[in-house]
Amino acid sequence: MQPEYDAIIVGGGAAGLSAALMLGRSRRRVVVVDSGLPRNRAAAHLHGYLGSDGIEPAELLARGRREVTGCGVKLLDGRVTDIDGTVGAFTAALEDGAALTGRRVVIATGLIDVLPDVPGLVELWGQRVFHCPYCHGWELRDRSLAVLALDPWAGHGAVMLTPLSADLTLFGDISLAPHDERAFAARGGRIVRQQITAIEPSPAGGVLVRLVDGSVHERDGVFVTPRPLPNDQLLRALGCAVTSSSVYQGFDFVEAGPTGETSVPGVYAVGNSVDISAQLIQAAAAGAKAGQHIATDLLHDEIEALFLASGSDAS
């Protein structure tokens, strides 16, 4: 029995919708299943996305959804709980009991930012507390900034902020990589070695950083390094190969090739589910590349089937 779709895409963020757009424009039967929980939903604006810098994250997705439906892509709100099958014949089970069949699968489920356990951090996340200098640093340029040293990566993040502001203070009592600490100090950064007990909004629109010694420090913005947790459960359940990271010690990730292909034939993975460092525009590019590759792959399969049916040699 012929599968209902040429491609089932799980995840309707920038990566998933970009893959869908390429496939839809290739006149492929595509369905996108999205849970409605994008990683950047807490942010008021997105940045670094050429042509859309500064718009609301929801607006970018709304534009993308209009574009993909305009070329025949079907959008479903829901959650995929399981996928099985082989290349050419996959079945995706949805939480509501429905099932979808497809020839290829694209996983674009992103990641979850697990924030350190500091009172007030979750409430201010994406509004006055950020993690990426490329995403929100420009908007806070030349302001007083705090970096919360709650993990060893904080030193690297602090150094990356030094071109944006000369008023940087790193708070925390965690040990930093010696090179990062020296580089931060050389660039004029200040270190306050005290445990952070809470952060709060300040009346002036900034953030109050409370320390264990009772002192309170007001800053215009705060940067912190969350623990990235890829939403790769479906990929692991499918048996996709996993590799240890040479950059992020203690992490392992599902392997994906340059066009998103995993070790399981017919299964592709793009965006933050396999690349935690990918920004929004990079995730979109990865999705577009995967969509192009899948469209070509499907066409080759169809041409080969025609040759086999006619008894001709496909080569």
C-alpha positions as CSV (number, residue, x, y, z in Angstrom):
1,M,0.0,0.0,0.0
2,Q,1.3,3.4,-1.0
3,P,2.2,5.6,2.0
4,E,-0.1,8.7,2.5
5,Y,2.8,11.1,2.5
6,D,6.2,11.4,0.8
7,A,7.6,13.0,4.0
8,I,6.5,13.2,7.6
9,I,8.1,16.1,9.4
10,V,8.0,16.1,13.2
11,G,8.4,19.7,14.5
12,G,7.1,22.9,13.0
13,G,9.8,25.4,13.9
14,A,12.3,27.1,11.5
15,A,14.0,23.8,10.6
16,G,10.9,21.7,10.1
17,L,9.0,24.4,8.1
18,S,12.1,25.0,5.9
19,A,12.3,21.3,5.0
20,A,8.5,21.3,4.3
21,L,8.8,24.4,2.1
22,M,11.5,22.8,-0.1
23,L,9.5,19.5,-0.4
24,G,6.2,21.3,-0.9
25,R,7.7,23.4,-3.7
26,S,8.9,20.1,-5.3
27,R,5.2,19.0,-5.3
28,R,5.7,16.4,-2.6
29,R,3.0,15.2,-0.3
30,V,4.1,16.5,3.1
31,V,2.7,16.6,6.6
32,V,4.1,18.6,9.5
33,V,3.2,17.6,13.0
34,D,3.9,20.3,15.6
35,S,3.4,20.4,19.3
36,G,3.3,24.2,19.5
37,L,6.2,24.6,22.0
38,P,9.0,26.4,20.1
39,R,12.3,26.8,22.0
40,N,12.2,30.6,21.7
41,R,8.6,31.1,22.8
42,A,9.7,33.1,25.9
43,A,11.5,35.7,23.8
44,A,9.8,38.9,22.7
45,H,11.9,39.2,19.5
46,L,14.2,37.0,17.4
47,H,17.5,38.2,16.1
48,G,20.1,37.2,13.5
49,Y,17.6,36.0,11.0
50,L,18.3,37.9,7.8
51,G,15.3,39.8,6.6
52,S,13.3,39.2,9.8
53,D,15.6,40.6,12.5
54,G,13.6,41.9,15.5
55,I,10.2,40.4,14.7
56,E,8.2,38.3,17.2
57,P,9.1,34.5,17.0
58,A,5.4,33.7,16.6
59,E,5.2,36.0,13.5
60,L,8.1,34.1,11.8
61,L,6.3,30.8,12.3
62,A,3.0,32.3,11.1
63,R,4.7,33.4,7.9
64,G,6.3,30.1,7.5
65,R,3.0,28.2,8.0
66,R,1.3,30.4,5.4
67,E,4.1,29.7,2.9
68,V,4.1,25.9,3.3
69,T,0.4,25.6,3.2
70,G,0.5,27.6,0.0
71,C,2.3,24.9,-1.7
72,G,0.2,22.0,-0.4
73,V,1.8,21.0,2.8
74,K,-0.6,19.8,5.5
75,L,-0.1,21.1,9.1
76,L,-1.3,19.1,12.1
77,D,-1.2,20.3,15.7
78,G,-0.2,17.4,17.9
79,R,2.6,15.2,19.2
80,V,4.2,12.2,17.6
81,T,4.8,9.5,20.3
82,D,6.4,6.8,18.2
83,I,7.8,6.0,14.7
84,D,8.5,2.7,13.2
85,G,9.1,1.1,9.8
86,T,11.7,1.3,7.2
87,V,12.7,3.6,4.3
88,G,9.7,4.0,2.0
89,A,7.2,2.8,4.6
90,F,7.3,4.6,8.0
91,T,4.4,4.9,10.4
92,A,4.1,7.7,12.9
93,A,1.8,7.3,15.9
94,L,0.2,10.5,17.3
95,E,-0.8,11.1,20.9
96,D,-4.5,11.3,19.9
97,G,-4.3,7.8,18.4
98,A,-4.1,8.8,14.8
99,A,-1.4,7.3,12.5
100,L,0.5,8.7,9.5
101,T,2.4,6.8,6.9
102,G,5.3,8.3,4.9
103,R,8.2,7.4,2.7
104,R,10.7,9.6,4.6
105,V,10.8,11.1,8.1
106,V,12.4,14.4,9.2
107,I,12.9,15.0,12.9
108,A,13.1,18.7,13.8
109,T,12.0,18.7,17.4
110,G,14.6,21.1,18.7
111,L,15.7,21.2,22.3
112,I,14.8,22.2,25.8
113,D,16.8,24.8,27.8
114,V,17.2,23.4,31.3
115,L,17.8,26.4,33.5
116,P,19.9,26.4,36.6
117,D,18.0,26.2,39.9
118,V,18.1,29.9,40.9
119,P,14.9,31.6,42.1
120,G,13.6,34.1,39.7
121,L,15.5,32.8,36.6
122,V,12.6,31.0,34.9
123,E,10.3,34.0,35.3
124,L,12.7,36.4,33.6
125,W,13.9,34.0,31.0
126,G,13.8,35.5,27.5
127,Q,12.8,38.9,28.8
128,R,15.7,40.1,31.0
129,V,17.7,36.9,31.1
130,F,19.4,35.6,28.0
131,H,22.0,33.0,27.0
132,C,23.3,33.9,23.5
133,P,25.4,37.0,22.8
134,Y,24.6,36.7,19.1
135,C,20.9,36.6,19.7
136,H,20.4,39.4,22.2
137,G,23.8,41.0,22.9
138,W,23.4,43.8,20.4
139,E,20.2,45.0,22.0
140,L,22.1,45.3,25.4
141,R,25.3,46.8,23.9
142,D,27.1,49.3,26.2
143,R,24.8,48.4,29.1
144,S,25.7,47.0,32.5
145,L,25.6,43.2,32.2
146,A,25.8,40.3,34.5
147,V,27.0,36.8,33.7
148,L,25.9,34.1,36.1
149,A,28.7,31.6,36.6
150,L,26.7,28.5,37.4
151,D,28.6,26.0,35.2
152,P,32.1,25.8,33.6
153,W,30.9,27.2,30.3
154,A,30.0,30.5,31.9
155,G,33.6,31.8,31.4
156,H,33.4,31.3,27.7
157,G,30.1,33.0,27.5
158,A,31.4,36.0,29.5
159,V,34.4,36.4,27.1
160,M,32.0,36.4,24.1
161,L,30.2,39.3,25.6
162,T,33.3,41.5,26.0
163,P,33.0,43.1,22.5
164,L,29.5,44.3,23.3
165,S,30.0,46.0,26.7
166,A,32.8,47.3,28.9
167,D,30.6,47.0,32.0
168,L,30.6,43.2,32.6
169,T,30.4,41.4,35.9
170,L,30.6,37.7,36.4
171,F,28.9,36.4,39.6
172,G,29.3,33.0,41.1
173,D,31.7,30.7,43.0
174,I,32.2,28.0,40.4
175,S,35.7,27.3,39.0
176,L,36.2,28.6,35.4
177,A,38.7,27.4,32.8
178,P,41.9,29.3,33.5
179,H,42.1,30.6,29.9
180,D,38.6,32.0,30.0
181,E,39.2,33.7,33.4
182,R,42.4,35.3,32.2
183,A,40.8,36.4,28.9
184,F,37.8,37.9,30.7
185,A,39.9,39.9,33.1
186,A,42.2,41.1,30.2
187,R,39.1,42.5,28.5
188,G,38.1,44.4,31.6
189,G,35.6,42.0,33.1
190,R,35.0,41.9,36.8
191,I,34.5,38.7,38.9
192,V,32.5,38.6,42.1
193,R,33.1,35.2,43.7
194,Q,29.9,34.8,45.7
195,Q,27.1,32.3,45.4
196,I,23.9,33.6,43.7
197,T,20.8,33.2,45.8
198,A,18.2,34.9,43.5
199,I,17.5,37.2,40.7
200,E,14.6,39.7,40.6
201,P,13.3,42.3,38.3
202,S,14.4,45.8,39.2
203,P,12.0,48.8,39.1
204,A,14.2,50.4,36.5
205,G,13.6,47.6,34.1
206,G,16.8,45.7,34.7
207,V,17.7,42.8,37.0
208,L,18.7,42.6,40.7
209,V,21.3,39.9,41.4
210,R,21.2,38.8,45.0
211,L,24.3,37.1,46.5
212,V,24.8,34.9,49.5
213,D,26.7,37.7,51.4
214,G,23.5,39.8,51.3
215,S,24.7,42.2,48.6
216,V,22.4,43.2,45.7
217,H,23.7,44.2,42.3
218,E,21.6,45.9,39.7
219,R,22.3,45.1,36.1
220,D,20.6,46.0,32.9
221,G,20.6,42.4,31.7
222,V,21.7,39.0,32.7
223,F,23.3,36.1,30.7
224,V,23.3,32.5,31.8
225,T,24.2,29.2,30.2
226,P,21.4,26.7,30.4
227,R,21.9,23.0,29.9
228,P,20.6,22.1,26.4
229,L,18.5,18.9,26.3
230,P,17.9,17.8,22.7
231,N,14.4,16.4,22.0
232,D,15.9,13.3,20.3
233,Q,13.8,10.6,21.9
234,L,12.2,9.5,18.6
235,L,15.6,9.4,16.9
236,R,17.1,7.2,19.7
237,A,14.1,4.9,19.7
238,L,14.6,4.4,15.9
239,G,18.1,3.3,16.6
240,C,19.9,6.2,15.1
241,A,23.7,6.2,15.9
242,V,24.9,8.4,18.7
243,T,28.3,10.0,19.1
244,S,30.0,11.7,22.0
245,S,30.7,15.4,21.6
246,S,34.3,16.5,21.3
247,V,33.2,20.1,22.2
248,Y,30.5,19.6,24.9
249,Q,32.0,17.2,27.4
250,G,29.6,14.8,29.0
251,F,27.1,15.1,26.1
252,D,26.3,12.7,23.3
253,F,24.2,13.5,20.3
254,V,22.5,11.7,17.5
255,E,24.7,11.7,14.4
256,A,23.4,13.6,11.3
257,G,25.2,14.1,8.1
258,P,25.5,17.3,6.1
259,T,22.1,16.9,4.5
260,G,20.5,15.7,7.8
261,E,20.7,12.0,7.1
262,T,21.1,9.7,10.1
263,S,22.4,6.2,10.3
264,V,18.8,4.9,9.7
265,P,17.9,5.0,6.0
266,G,15.1,7.4,5.3
267,V,15.3,9.2,8.7
268,Y,16.7,12.7,8.7
269,A,17.3,15.1,11.6
270,V,17.8,18.8,11.5
271,G,18.1,21.8,13.8
272,N,18.7,21.8,17.6
273,S,17.7,18.1,18.0
274,V,21.1,17.2,16.6
275,D,23.0,20.5,16.7
276,I,22.6,22.4,20.0
277,S,24.7,25.3,18.8
278,A,22.5,26.0,15.7
279,Q,20.9,29.4,15.8
280,L,17.5,30.0,14.2
281,I,18.8,30.8,10.7
282,Q,21.2,27.9,10.8
283,A,18.4,25.5,11.8
284,A,16.3,26.8,8.9
285,A,19.2,26.3,6.5
286,A,19.7,22.7,7.7
287,G,16.0,22.1,7.1
288,A,16.1,23.5,3.6
289,K,19.1,21.4,2.7
290,A,17.5,18.2,4.0
291,G,14.3,19.0,2.1
292,Q,16.2,19.4,-1.1
293,H,18.1,16.2,-0.6
294,I,14.9,14.2,0.2
295,A,13.2,15.5,-2.9
296,T,16.1,14.4,-5.0
297,D,16.2,11.0,-3.2
298,L,12.5,10.4,-3.7
299,L,12.8,11.2,-7.4
300,H,15.7,8.8,-7.9
301,D,13.6,6.1,-6.2
302,E,10.7,6.7,-8.6
303,I,12.9,6.7,-11.7
304,E,14.5,3.5,-10.6
305,A,11.1,1.9,-10.1
306,L,10.0,3.0,-13.6
307,F,13.1,1.4,-15.1
308,L,12.6,-1.8,-13.1
309,A,8.9,-2.0,-14.2
310,S,9.9,-1.6,-17.8
311,G,12.8,-4.0,-17.6
312,S,15.3,-1.3,-18.5
313,D,18.7,-0.7,-16.8
314,A,18.5,2.4,-14.6
315,S,22.2,3.1,-15.1
